[in-house]
């Protein structure tokens, strides 16, 4: 897996980690990546900064299409988050 974007190169059919996947920006980023055929692992701690119902409604839209996996987690509390390069 390659992390991030490569300037000038193709980025389709890759795997991405999107933090805040249930938030406004993360949701739309995830939708765009899934629409072009990428695989997305979405992380969100679902903090009630604004109504959590909004986040749950967004996640309902993302779990249908193939290629999306969701993890409820707080990256501030994680012991290790790494990028595995294959």
C-alpha positions, 0 to 999 in steps of 0.5 A, spaced: 500 500 500 502 506 498 500 512 503 498 519 500 498 522 493 503 522 488 504 528 484 503 527 476 501 520 477 495 515 477 492 515 484 486 510 482 485 503 485 489 505 491 487 504 499 486 510 503 485 511 510 481 517 511 480 520 518 474 523 520 470 519 515 463 521 518 465 528 518 463 533 513 470 533 509 471 526 511 465 523 508 465 527 501 473 525 501 471 518 502 465 518 497 469 521 492 475 516 493 470 510 493 466 513 486 473 512 482 474 505 485 479 506 491 478 502 497 477 506 504 478 505 511 475 510 515 476 512 522 472 516 526 471 517 534 464 520 533 465 525 538 459 529 539 462 536 536 455 537 532 449 532 532 452 525 532 446 523 528 449 527 522 455 522 522 451 516 523 447 518 517 453 519 513 456 512 515 449 509 513 451 512 506 458 509 506 457 502 508 453 500 502 458 500 496 464 495 496 471 498 498 469 501 505 471 499 512 469 503 518 473 503 525 470 507 530 477 509 534 480 515 537 487 516 533 489 520 539 489 514 544 492 509 539 498 506 541 500 505 533 498 507 527 502 505 521 503 505 513 504 498 511 508 499 504 507 493 500 
